[in-house]
Amino acid sequence: METIQTNKITEGIIWKQLLLFFFPILIGSFFQQLYNTVDTVIVGRYVGKQALAGVGATGNIINLWVGFFVGLASGASVIISQYYGAGNREGLSRSVHTAAALSLAGGVVLTAVGLATARPSLELLDVPEEVMDEALTYINVFYLGMVPCLVYNVGTGVLRAIGDSKMPLYVLIACCGVNIVLDLLFVVAFHWDVFGVALATVLAQTVSAVLITLRLLLTRDIYRLTARKIRFHADALRRIVRLGLPAGMQSVLYSVSNLVIQAAVNGFGTDAVASWSAVSRIDGFVWMVMGAFGISVTTFVGQNFGAGKYGRVLRGTRVCLAMTAGTILVLTALELLFAGPILRVFTPDEDVVAQGAAFVRVWAPAYIAYVFIEIFSGAARGVGEALPPMIITVFGVCVLRLIWIWGVVPFWRTPAMVAASYPVTWGITAVVFIVYYLRMNWLRRHVPEGTVLSDGVT
C-alpha cells in the first residue's frame, strides 16, 4: 500500500525547514567533495605533480558530459517536487519512472561518446604532452562508470525533490568510505597510480547507485520505483525536457567556457595546471555550500508552489538568500586566510602552492556575487521558469567569460588574468539576476491571473 509522508517543507518555520533540508545536503556534498579531494591528495602525494595535473586536466571535460544529463534530469526534480507538493500520485509515478529510464539510456550514450572523444578532447584542450597519458587513463576509466554515475545523480534528485535529503547523505558517506579505502589499496598498496584512483571512483559510484536504487525500490511512499515500470512516458518526458534542457544546455555552455579557461591555464605549463587542479578542489567546498542552498531553495519553492503557497515561496527565497550570503562570507575569509597551508596538503611543491594562492586571491572575494545567481535562478526553476535563468547565465557568465579569455587575456597574458574571468562575469550576471528577480515576472507567469504576490499570501 502506497502512502504519503507528512510534508513539512510546506509548513512550519521557514528558516528551520530550509536548514533541516540543507544540512544533510551540505554534509553529503562535503563527503562527495572529500572523496574527490582524497583522490587529488593521494595522486599529488604518492604519484607526483604530473599525475596531479593529468587528473586535473580531465575535470571540465567530464563535467561537460555529466552536467548535461544531470541538468536535463533536473527537469524531473522540479516536476516531482511540484507533484509531491500537490499530492498528484499518477503524475509523480510517471515522472519518477521516466527519470529512471533517462538515467540508464543517458549513461549508455555518455559512455560510448566519452570513450570515442577522449583523446581528441584532451588534445583540443592543449593538455601538456608530459601529462597526456595520465589524463587519458583517468578519463577513459571514468567514462566506463557513467551508468552508475547518472543512476546515482538522478536517484538522488528524486529523493531530494520529495524532501528526503538524509538518505543521499547516508549513501554519500558510504561511497566516500569505499572510495578512500580503495584509493589507499589501489594506489598506495598496489601502485596502480592514476588507473587505481579512477577505478576506485567508479567502484564507489557503483555502490552509491545500488544503494539509491534500493531505496527507491523499497519505499512505500508514492514515489516508489518499480523496475518493470521503468520506461519513457511521452508526457512526462516532454515536461522533463522542457524544464531540464535549458539547465542541461546551461551546464554544457558553462563547461565549455571552463574548458576554454582550462586550455588557457594549460598553456602556462605543468605548475599552473597542477595548482589550478588543487585550488579547484578547495574551491569545491565553497561551491558545495552554494549548491546545497540552491537545491534547498529549488525544492522548497517547488513544493510550496505546487501547494499554492506563493507568499511562502517569496519568503523562503529571501530567507535562503540571507543564509547563503552569510555562510559564503565566512568561507571566503577562511579561504583567503589559509590558502597556503591548505594547498600544501595537496603538494609540497612551493611553486605550485604560490601559484594556487595567487588564484585564490583573485576570485575568492567575488564568491558573494554568485550567491544571487544561485538562489534567484534556483527559485525561478522551482516554479518551472527554466529558460530565462539559462539565457541570463549563458550570456552573463559563459559568453562574457569567452570574450574575456579571447579579447582581454591576449593583451595581459598571465595566469591571474585568466582567473579574473570568474569575478568579472559573476559580478555582471549577479546584477542582471537581481533585476530579473525584483521584477517578479518569473513568478507571475506561473500563478493564476489576479493573484496578489506578497508575503501575506500563503
C-alpha positions in Angstrom: 0.0 0.0 0.0 1.5 3.3 -1.1 1.5 6.2 1.4 2.5 9.8 1.5 4.6 11.2 4.3 3.8 14.4 6.2 5.3 17.2 4.1 7.0 19.6 6.5 8.5 21.8 3.7 5.2 23.4 3.0 4.6 24.1 6.7 6.4 25.4 9.8 9.1 28.0 10.3 10.8 28.7 7.0 14.5 29.1 8.1 14.2 25.9 10.2 12.7 23.8 7.4 15.3 25.1 5.0 18.2 24.2 7.4 16.7 20.8 8.1 16.8 20.1 4.4 20.0 22.0 3.8 22.3 20.3 6.3 22.0 16.7 5.0 22.7 18.0 1.5 25.7 20.0 2.7 27.1 17.2 4.7 26.6 14.8 1.8 28.2 17.3 -0.6 31.1 17.6 1.9 31.7 13.8 1.7 31.4 13.9 -2.1 33.9 16.7 -2.2 36.0 14.9 0.4 36.4 11.8 -1.7 37.3 13.9 -4.8 39.8 15.7 -2.7 41.3 12.5 -1.3 41.8 11.4 -5.0 43.7 14.6 -5.6 45.8 14.4 -2.4 46.8 10.8 -3.0 47.7 11.4 -6.6 49.7 14.5 -5.6 51.5 12.9 -2.7 52.0 9.3 -3.9 52.2 9.6 -7.7 53.5 13.2 -8.4 52.6 16.5 -9.8 52.4 15.3 -13.4 49.7 12.8 -12.4 48.0 15.6 -10.4 48.0 17.8 -13.5 46.8 14.9 -15.6 43.8 14.1 -13.4 43.0 17.9 -13.0 43.0 18.4 -16.8 40.1 16.0 -17.2 37.7 17.6 -14.8 36.0 20.1 -17.1 35.6 17.6 -19.9 33.8 15.1 -17.5 31.7 17.9 -16.1 30.6 18.9 -19.6 29.1 15.5 -20.4 27.8 14.6 -16.9 26.5 18.1 -16.4 24.3 18.0 -19.5 22.5 14.8 -18.5 22.2 15.8 -14.8 20.9 19.2 -15.9 18.4 17.5 -18.3 17.2 15.2 -15.5 16.8 18.2 -13.1 13.6 18.9 -15.0 12.3 15.8 -13.4 13.3 17.0 -10.0 11.2 20.2 -10.5 8.2 18.3 -11.7 8.5 15.7 -9.0 8.7 18.3 -6.2 5.6 20.1 -7.6 3.6 16.8 -8.0 4.6 15.8 -4.5 3.6 19.1 -3.0 0.2 18.8 -4.8 -0.2 15.1 -3.9 -0.5 14.0 -7.5 0.2 10.3 -7.4 -0.1 9.4 -11.1 2.0 12.4 -12.4 4.6 11.6 -9.7 4.9 8.0 -10.7 5.2 8.6 -14.4 7.9 11.3 -13.8 9.9 9.0 -11.5 10.0 6.1 -14.0 10.7 8.3 -16.9 13.7 9.9 -15.0 15.0 6.4 -14.2 14.8 5.4 -17.9 16.6 8.6 -18.8 19.5 7.9 -16.4 20.0 4.4 -17.9 19.8 5.5 -21.5 21.9 8.6 -20.9 24.6 6.5 -19.1 25.0 4.2 -22.1 25.1 7.1 -24.6 27.6 9.0 -22.5 29.9 6.0 -22.1 30.1 5.5 -25.9 30.5 9.2 -26.8 33.0 9.7 -24.0 35.3 6.9 -25.0 35.2 7.9 -28.6 36.1 11.5 -27.9 38.6 11.2 -25.0 41.9 11.7 -26.8 40.6 14.3 -29.3 39.1 16.4 -26.5 42.3 16.3 -24.4 44.3 17.3 -27.5 41.9 20.1 -28.2 42.5 21.5 -24.7 46.2 21.5 -25.4 46.9 19.2 -22.4 50.7 19.2 -21.9 52.3 16.1 -23.6 54.0 15.1 -20.4 50.7 14.5 -18.6 48.7 13.2 -21.6 49.0 9.5 -20.7 47.8 10.1 -17.1 44.9 12.2 -18.3 43.8 9.7 -20.9 43.9 6.8 -18.5 41.8 8.6 -15.9 39.1 9.9 -18.2 38.7 6.5 -20.1 38.2 4.6 -16.8 35.9 7.2 -15.5 33.7 7.0 -18.6 33.2 3.3 -18.0 31.3 4.2 -14.9 28.8 6.6 -16.5 25.7 4.4 -16.0 26.1 4.2 -12.2 27.1 7.8 -12.1 23.9 9.0 -13.7 21.7 6.5 -11.9 23.0 7.8 -8.6 22.6 11.5 -9.6 19.1 11.1 -10.9 18.0 8.9 -8.0 19.4 11.5 -5.5 17.5 14.2 -7.4 14.2 12.3 -7.0 14.8 11.8 -3.2 15.7 15.5 -2.7 12.7 16.6 -4.8 10.3 14.9 -2.3 12.2 16.4 0.7 14.4 13.5 1.6 17.9 14.8 1.9 19.0 12.3 4.6 19.2 9.1 2.5 21.5 10.7 -0.1 23.7 11.8 2.8 24.0 8.2 4.2 24.8 6.9 0.7 27.5 9.5 0.2 29.1 8.7 3.5 29.2 5.0 2.5 30.5 6.0 -1.0 33.2 8.2 0.5 34.4 5.4 2.8 34.6 2.9 -0.1 36.5 5.4 -2.2 39.1 6.2 0.4 39.7 2.6 1.2 40.0 1.6 -2.4 42.3 4.7 -3.1 44.7 3.6 -0.4 44.5 -0.1 -1.6 44.9 0.6 -5.3 47.4 3.4 -5.2 49.5 3.1 -2.0 49.4 -0.8 -1.8 49.1 -1.9 -5.4 50.8 1.1 -7.0 48.2 1.3 -9.8 48.7 5.1 -9.8 46.1 7.1 -11.9 44.3 3.9 -13.0 43.8 3.0 -9.4 42.3 6.3 -8.5 39.9 6.2 -11.4 38.9 2.6 -10.7 38.3 3.5 -7.0 36.0 6.3 -8.1 34.0 4.2 -10.5 33.5 1.4 -7.9 32.5 3.8 -5.2 29.9 5.4 -7.6 28.6 1.9 -8.4 28.0 1.2 -4.7 26.1 4.6 -4.3 23.9 3.8 -7.4 22.9 0.4 -6.0 22.1 1.9 -2.6 20.0 4.8 -4.0 18.1 2.4 -6.3 17.3 0.0 -3.5 15.9 3.0 -1.5 13.6 3.9 -4.4 12.5 0.3 -4.9 11.8 -0.5 -1.3 10.0 2.7 -0.2 6.2 2.6 0.5 5.7 6.2 -0.3 4.0 7.4 -3.5 7.3 8.0 -5.3 8.2 4.3 -5.2 10.2 2.9 -8.2 9.0 -0.4 -9.8 11.6 -2.0 -12.1 9.0 -3.3 -14.6 7.5 0.2 -15.0 10.8 1.9 -16.0 10.2 3.4 -19.4 9.7 6.7 -21.1 6.3 8.3 -20.7 5.8 10.8 -23.5 4.0 13.4 -21.5 6.5 13.2 -18.6 9.4 13.2 -21.0 8.2 16.3 -22.7 7.9 18.2 -19.4 11.3 17.0 -18.3 12.9 18.1 -21.5 11.1 21.4 -21.5 12.3 22.2 -18.0 15.6 20.3 -18.0 17.0 21.0 -21.4 17.8 24.7 -20.6 19.6 23.5 -17.4 21.4 20.9 -19.4 22.5 23.4 -22.1 23.5 25.9 -19.5 25.7 23.3 -17.9 27.2 22.4 -21.2 27.9 26.0 -22.1 29.2 26.7 -18.6 31.6 23.7 -19.0 32.6 24.9 -22.5 33.7 28.2 -21.0 35.6 26.4 -18.3 37.2 24.2 -20.9 38.4 27.4 -22.7 39.8 28.6 -19.4 41.4 25.3 -18.7 43.1 25.4 -22.1 44.4 28.9 -21.3 45.8 27.6 -18.0 47.3 24.6 -19.7 49.3 27.0 -21.8 51.2 28.1 -18.7 52.7 24.7 -18.1 52.6 21.9 -15.5 52.9 24.0 -12.4 49.9 26.2 -13.4 47.8 23.1 -14.3 48.7 21.4 -11.0 47.9 24.4 -8.9 44.6 25.0 -10.8 43.7 21.4 -10.0 44.4 21.7 -6.3 42.7 25.1 -6.0 39.6 23.7 -7.8 39.3 21.1 -5.0 39.5 23.8 -2.3 37.1 25.9 -4.4 34.7 22.9 -4.5 34.0 23.2 -0.8 32.6 26.7 -1.3 30.5 25.5 -4.3 29.1 22.6 -2.3 27.7 25.0 0.2 26.3 27.2 -2.6 24.9 24.2 -4.4 23.3 22.8 -1.3 21.5 26.1 -0.7 20.5 26.2 -4.4 19.0 22.7 -4.2 17.2 23.6 -1.0 15.6 26.7 -2.4 14.5 24.9 -5.6 12.9 22.1 -3.7 11.3 24.5 -1.1 9.9 26.7 -3.9 8.8 23.8 -6.0 6.8 22.1 -3.2 5.3 25.3 -1.9 4.4 26.4 -5.4 2.7 23.1 -6.0 0.7 23.6 -2.8 -0.3 27.1 -3.9 1.6 28.9 -1.1 3.0 31.7 -3.1 3.8 34.0 -0.2 5.9 31.2 1.3 7.7 31.0 -2.0 8.8 34.6 -1.7 9.7 34.5 2.0 11.6 31.2 1.6 13.7 32.7 -1.2 14.6 35.8 0.8 15.5 33.8 3.9 17.6 31.4 1.9 19.4 34.3 0.2 20.4 35.8 3.6 21.6 32.4 5.0 23.7 31.7 1.9 25.3 35.1 1.8 26.3 35.0 5.5 27.8 31.5 5.1 29.7 32.4 1.9 31.3 35.5 3.5 32.7 33.3 6.3 34.0 30.7 3.9 35.6 33.5 1.8 37.5 34.8 4.7 38.7 31.4 5.7 39.9 30.5 2.2 41.8 33.8 1.9 43.5 33.3 5.3 44.5 29.7 5.0 45.0 29.1 1.2 48.8 28.4 1.5 48.6 25.8 4.3 45.7 24.1 2.7 47.5 23.9 -0.7 50.5 22.3 1.0 48.2 19.4 1.9 47.9 18.6 -1.8 51.5 19.1 -2.8 54.9 20.0 -1.2 56.0 21.9 -4.4 56.2 25.6 -3.3 55.9 26.9 -6.9 52.6 25.1 -7.2 51.5 26.4 -3.8 52.4 30.0 -4.7 50.5 29.9 -8.0 47.5 28.4 -6.3 47.4 31.1 -3.6 47.5 33.7 -6.3 44.5 32.2 -8.0 42.6 32.2 -4.7 43.3 35.9 -4.1 41.8 36.8 -7.5 38.5 35.0 -7.4 37.6 34.3 -3.7 36.4 37.8 -2.9 33.8 37.6 -5.6 32.0 34.5 -4.3 29.4 36.7 -2.7 28.2 37.8 -6.2 27.4 34.2 -7.2 25.0 33.9 -4.2 22.5 36.0 -6.1 22.9 33.9 -9.2 22.5 30.6 -7.4 19.5 31.5 -5.2 17.5 33.5 -7.7 17.9 31.0 -10.5 17.1 28.2 -8.1 13.9 29.9 -7.0 12.8 30.5 -10.6 13.5 26.9 -11.6 11.3 25.8 -8.7 8.2 27.3 -10.2 9.0 26.0 -13.6 10.8 29.0 -15.0 13.7 27.3 -16.9 14.6 29.4 -20.0 15.2 32.9 -18.6 17.7 31.8 -15.9 19.5 29.8 -18.6 19.7 32.7 -21.0 21.0 35.1 -18.3 23.6 32.6 -17.1 24.8 31.7 -20.6 25.3 35.3 -21.8 26.2 36.8 -18.5 28.7 34.1 -17.4 29.6 31.9 -20.4 29.7 34.3 -23.3 31.3 37.1 -21.3 33.9 34.6 -20.0 34.9 33.7 -23.6 35.1 37.4 -24.5 37.4 37.9 -21.6 39.7 35.0 -22.4 39.9 35.7 -26.1 39.6 39.5 -26.0 41.4 40.6 -22.9 43.9 37.9 -21.8 46.0 38.1 -25.0 46.9 41.7 -24.0 47.9 40.7 -20.4 48.8 37.1 -20.7 49.2 36.0 -17.1 47.5 33.2 -15.0 46.0 35.9 -12.8 44.2 37.5 -15.8 42.8 34.1 -16.8 41.5 33.6 -13.2 39.9 37.2 -13.3 37.4 35.9 -15.8 35.4 34.5 -12.9 34.8 37.6 -10.7 34.2 39.8 -13.6 31.4 37.6 -15.1 29.9 36.7 -11.7 29.5 40.4 -10.8 27.8 41.4 -14.1 25.5 38.3 -14.1 24.5 38.9 -10.4 23.3 42.4 -11.2 21.1 41.1 -14.1 19.7 38.4 -11.8 18.8 40.9 -9.1 16.8 43.0 -11.6 15.2 39.8 -13.0 14.1 38.7 -9.6 12.8 42.0 -8.4 10.6 42.5 -11.5 8.7 39.3 -10.3 7.7 38.1 -13.8 9.4 34.8 -13.0 6.6 34.0 -10.6 3.7 36.0 -12.2 3.9 33.9 -15.4 3.1 30.7 -13.4 0.3 31.7 -11.0 -3.4 32.2 -11.6 -4.2 35.6 -13.1 -5.1 38.2 -10.5 -3.1 36.5 -7.7 -1.6 39.1 -5.3 2.1 38.2 -4.9 3.1 39.3 -1.4 4.4 37.7 1.8 0.9 37.8 3.1 -0.3 35.2 0.5 0.1 31.7 2.0 
